[in-house]
C-alpha cells in the first residue's frame, strides 16, 4: 500500500512519510527494506517514547529528495486526570532540506479518546499546545520558516484542539502570517474521512501547514492540494466493518488489511522554468 501512495504524481512516491503506532525501529527497517520499497532507499528517523503501550511516531524520507539536518523529540506533559496513563507519545521534530529548501516537520500521535471525549480532550489540547508553542518559536526565529504538522491527531478538523489551540484556519484567504492552514475541513464537513466508527466518518489523519506554504513564487515549493489515499483493496467488503478501511484483524478473524485508517498526503509543487 505504501508503495502506491502518490505515484500518479511522482513515480518515486512520497518524499517524506510520517508514521504512527510504531513499536520499534525494527518494524520500520522491515518496511523500508520491503521488496516494493527497497529501491527508493528510504531512511528512518525514530525515537523511543515513554508511551504506556510502547508505540512511537517516526519519519521515513527518500534521500533523493530530502536530507535531515537535525531532529529531536518533544515531550507532551499530560494534564492530571486527562487519561489513565501519565505518558503519551512524544512529538517528533525533524528539520531538513526538501530539494535544497529548508522545511520543518512535526510528526504527531495525540492521545486517544479512550475514557470519553470530555475526559480525554485535555490530553490532545496539551499535545496541540506543545506543537503551537514550538511552531511559534520557529517563526520567531524565521518568519518565513516552512512548517508541516502531521499525524493521527485523534481529533477531527473542527475540534477545539485544532481550531482553538492551534488556531488552524479552513480557508486559504483567511490565513495570515504566523497562522496555520488546515486543508481537511471541507472534506470532513462533506462526510469524507479516514476512519469510521458507528457508521460515522472521522478525519483524524491530518497534515496542517503554515502560511509560507501558501505563497507562490518562482523558487520555492507551495501547497497545491490534499488527498486521502483509499483504493478498493484497502476497503473492507464483508462483515460489520463493510465499507470501512480494512483492518488486519476483525476481532479474532484475520482480514489481512493494512489499517483501520486511510493515509493522507499533500501535493507540493514548484514552478519550473521552460528550457528553450
C-alpha positions as CSV (number, residue, x, y, z in Angstrom):
1,X,0.0,0.0,0.0
2,X,2.8,2.5,1.0
3,X,4.5,1.8,-2.3
4,X,1.5,3.1,-4.3
5,X,0.8,6.4,-2.5
6,X,1.2,9.4,-4.7
7,X,2.7,7.5,-7.6
8,X,0.3,9.2,-10.0
9,X,2.1,12.4,-9.1
10,X,5.7,11.1,-8.7
11,X,6.7,7.6,-9.6
12,X,9.0,7.6,-6.6
13,X,6.1,8.1,-4.2
14,X,6.2,10.5,-1.2
15,X,9.4,12.3,-0.4
16,X,8.6,12.1,3.4
17,X,6.2,9.9,5.3
18,X,5.1,10.4,8.9
19,X,4.2,7.1,10.6
20,X,2.4,6.3,13.9
21,X,1.7,3.2,16.0
22,X,5.3,2.2,15.6
23,X,6.5,-0.4,18.1
24,X,10.2,0.0,17.4
25,X,12.7,0.7,14.7
26,X,12.9,-2.9,13.7
27,X,9.4,-2.7,12.0
28,X,10.5,0.5,10.2
29,X,13.6,-1.2,8.9
30,X,11.5,-4.2,7.7
31,X,9.1,-1.8,6.0
32,X,11.8,0.3,4.1
33,X,13.5,-3.0,3.0
34,X,10.3,-4.5,1.6
35,X,10.7,-5.6,-2.0
36,X,8.3,-2.9,-3.2
37,X,10.1,0.0,-1.3
38,X,13.7,-1.1,-1.2
39,X,14.8,0.6,-4.4
40,X,13.6,4.0,-3.0
41,X,16.3,3.8,-0.3
42,X,14.0,5.3,2.4
43,X,15.8,6.4,5.6
44,X,14.4,6.5,9.1
45,X,14.1,9.0,12.0
46,X,12.8,7.4,15.1
47,X,13.0,7.9,18.9
48,X,11.6,5.7,21.7
49,X,8.9,7.4,23.8
50,X,7.5,6.6,27.3
51,X,4.0,5.8,25.9
52,X,2.4,3.2,28.1
53,X,1.6,1.0,25.1
54,X,5.2,1.3,23.8
55,X,4.2,2.9,20.5
56,X,6.0,5.8,18.8
57,X,6.0,8.0,15.8
58,X,8.6,8.1,13.1
59,X,9.6,9.7,9.8
60,X,10.6,8.0,6.6
61,X,12.4,10.0,3.9
62,X,13.7,9.5,0.5
63,X,17.3,10.9,0.4
64,X,16.8,11.6,-3.3
65,X,14.5,14.5,-2.3
66,X,15.0,15.1,1.4
67,X,18.0,15.4,3.7
68,X,17.9,15.6,7.5
69,X,19.8,18.4,9.3
70,X,18.6,17.8,12.9
71,X,15.9,16.0,14.8
72,X,14.6,15.6,18.4
73,X,11.6,14.5,20.3
74,X,9.3,16.9,22.1
75,X,7.7,15.8,25.4
76,X,4.0,16.2,26.0
77,X,3.1,16.6,29.6
78,X,-0.3,15.0,30.2
79,X,-2.7,17.1,32.4
80,X,-3.7,15.4,35.6
81,X,-6.9,13.3,35.2
82,X,-6.9,13.5,31.4
83,X,-6.0,9.8,31.0
84,X,-5.2,6.7,33.0
85,X,-1.6,6.9,31.7
86,X,0.9,9.6,32.7
87,X,2.8,9.4,29.4
88,X,1.8,9.7,25.8
89,X,3.7,9.7,22.5
90,X,6.4,12.3,22.1
91,X,6.2,14.6,19.1
92,X,9.0,14.1,16.5
93,X,10.6,17.2,15.2
94,X,12.8,17.0,12.0
95,X,14.5,19.8,10.2
96,X,15.9,19.2,6.8
97,X,16.1,20.3,3.2
98,X,13.4,19.3,0.6
99,X,15.3,19.5,-2.7
100,X,17.5,22.2,-1.2
101,X,14.7,24.1,0.6
102,X,14.7,24.1,4.4
103,X,11.5,22.8,6.0
104,X,10.4,21.8,9.5
105,X,8.3,18.7,10.2
106,X,6.3,17.7,13.3
107,X,5.0,14.1,13.4
108,X,2.3,13.5,16.0
109,X,0.1,10.8,17.5
110,X,-2.1,12.7,20.0
111,X,-3.7,10.9,23.0
112,X,-6.8,8.8,22.1
113,X,-10.4,9.3,23.1
114,X,-10.3,6.3,25.5
115,X,-12.2,7.3,28.6
116,X,-14.5,9.6,26.7
117,X,-14.3,12.7,24.7
118,X,-14.6,15.2,27.6
119,X,-12.1,13.5,29.9
120,X,-9.5,12.8,27.1
121,X,-9.8,16.2,25.3
122,X,-7.3,18.0,27.7
123,X,-4.6,15.5,26.6
124,X,-5.0,16.3,23.0
125,X,-5.1,20.0,23.7
126,X,-1.9,19.6,25.7
127,X,-0.2,18.0,22.7
128,X,-1.6,20.7,20.4
129,X,-0.1,23.4,22.7
130,X,3.3,21.8,22.5
131,X,3.1,21.9,18.7
132,X,1.8,25.5,18.7
133,X,4.5,26.8,21.1
134,X,7.2,25.1,19.1
135,X,5.9,26.4,15.8
136,X,5.7,29.9,17.3
137,X,9.4,29.6,18.4
138,X,10.4,28.6,14.9
139,X,8.6,31.5,13.4
140,X,10.1,34.0,15.9
141,X,13.5,32.8,14.6
142,X,12.5,32.9,11.0
143,X,9.2,34.5,9.9
144,X,9.4,32.6,6.6
145,X,10.1,29.1,8.1
146,X,8.0,26.4,6.3
147,X,6.4,24.1,8.8
148,X,4.3,20.9,8.4
149,X,2.4,19.4,11.3
150,X,1.1,15.9,10.5
151,X,-0.2,12.8,12.2
152,X,-3.0,10.9,13.8
153,X,-4.4,13.7,15.9
154,X,-7.3,11.6,17.3
155,X,-9.5,14.7,16.7
156,X,-11.4,15.9,13.7
157,X,-10.6,19.1,11.9
158,X,-13.3,21.0,13.7
159,X,-12.2,20.0,17.2
160,X,-11.1,22.7,19.7
161,X,-7.5,21.3,19.8
162,X,-7.1,22.3,16.2
163,X,-9.4,25.3,15.8
164,X,-8.6,27.0,19.1
165,X,-5.3,25.7,20.4
166,X,-3.6,25.5,17.0
167,X,-5.8,28.2,15.6
168,X,-5.8,26.5,12.2
169,X,-8.0,28.1,9.6
170,X,-10.0,26.3,6.9
171,X,-9.9,28.9,4.2
172,X,-6.7,29.9,2.5
173,X,-7.9,33.5,2.2
174,X,-8.3,33.7,6.0
175,X,-4.7,32.7,6.8
176,X,-2.3,35.4,7.8
177,X,1.4,35.4,8.6
178,X,2.0,33.3,11.8
179,X,-1.2,31.3,11.3
180,X,-1.9,27.7,10.2
181,X,-4.0,26.3,7.3
182,X,-5.9,23.0,7.7
183,X,-7.0,21.7,4.2
184,X,-9.2,18.9,5.6
185,X,-12.2,20.8,7.0
186,X,-14.2,20.9,3.8
187,X,-13.8,17.1,3.2
188,X,-14.8,16.4,6.8
189,X,-17.9,18.5,6.5
190,X,-18.9,16.6,3.4
191,X,-18.8,13.3,5.4
192,X,-15.4,12.2,3.9
193,X,-12.9,10.8,6.4
194,X,-10.0,8.5,7.1
195,X,-11.6,6.2,9.7
196,X,-15.2,5.2,10.6
197,X,-17.0,4.4,13.9
198,X,-20.7,3.6,14.2
199,X,-21.2,4.4,10.5
200,X,-19.8,7.9,11.0
201,X,-16.6,9.1,9.4
202,X,-13.9,10.9,11.3
203,X,-10.8,12.6,9.8
204,X,-8.1,12.2,12.4
205,X,-5.2,11.9,10.0
206,X,-4.4,15.5,9.1
207,X,-1.5,17.4,7.6
208,X,-1.5,21.1,8.6
209,X,0.8,23.8,7.2
210,X,1.7,27.3,7.9
211,X,1.3,30.5,5.9
212,X,4.6,30.4,3.9
213,X,3.4,27.3,2.1
214,X,0.5,29.2,0.6
215,X,2.7,31.8,-1.2
216,X,3.6,31.1,-4.8
217,X,6.9,32.3,-6.2
218,X,9.4,31.3,-8.8
219,X,11.8,29.4,-6.5
220,X,10.0,27.6,-3.6
221,X,7.6,24.8,-3.1
222,X,4.0,25.7,-2.4
223,X,0.8,23.8,-1.4
224,X,-1.2,22.5,-4.3
225,X,-3.8,20.0,-3.0
226,X,-4.7,17.4,-0.3
227,X,-5.7,13.8,-0.9
228,X,-6.9,10.8,1.0
229,X,-5.4,7.6,-0.3
230,X,-8.1,4.8,-0.5
231,X,-8.0,2.0,-3.0
232,X,-10.6,-0.8,-3.3
233,X,-8.1,-3.4,-1.9
234,X,-7.9,-1.2,1.3
235,X,-11.7,-1.3,2.0
236,X,-13.5,-4.0,3.9
237,X,-16.0,-5.9,1.8
238,X,-17.7,-8.1,4.3
239,X,-19.0,-8.1,7.9
240,X,-19.8,-5.3,10.3
241,X,-17.0,-3.1,9.1
242,X,-18.0,-3.3,5.4
243,X,-17.1,-0.1,3.7
244,X,-14.6,0.9,6.4
245,X,-10.8,0.8,6.0
246,X,-9.8,-2.9,6.1
247,X,-8.1,-3.6,9.4
248,X,-5.7,-6.5,9.9
249,X,-7.9,-8.2,12.5
250,X,-11.7,-8.1,12.9
251,X,-11.9,-9.5,16.4
252,X,-10.5,-13.0,16.1
253,X,-10.8,-13.0,12.3
254,X,-7.7,-12.2,10.3
255,X,-8.6,-9.9,7.4
256,X,-5.2,-9.1,6.2
257,X,-5.9,-5.4,5.8
258,X,-3.4,-2.6,6.2
259,X,-5.0,-0.3,8.8
260,X,-8.3,1.0,10.2
261,X,-7.2,4.4,8.9
262,X,-6.7,5.7,5.4
263,X,-3.5,7.6,4.8
264,X,-3.5,11.2,3.7
265,X,-0.9,13.3,1.8
266,X,-0.3,16.7,0.4
267,X,1.0,17.6,-3.0
268,X,3.5,20.4,-3.1
269,X,4.6,22.0,-6.4
270,X,7.4,24.3,-7.6
271,X,7.5,26.3,-10.7
272,X,10.0,25.1,-13.3
273,X,11.3,27.4,-16.0
274,X,10.8,26.2,-19.5
275,X,14.1,25.3,-21.3
276,X,14.5,26.9,-24.6
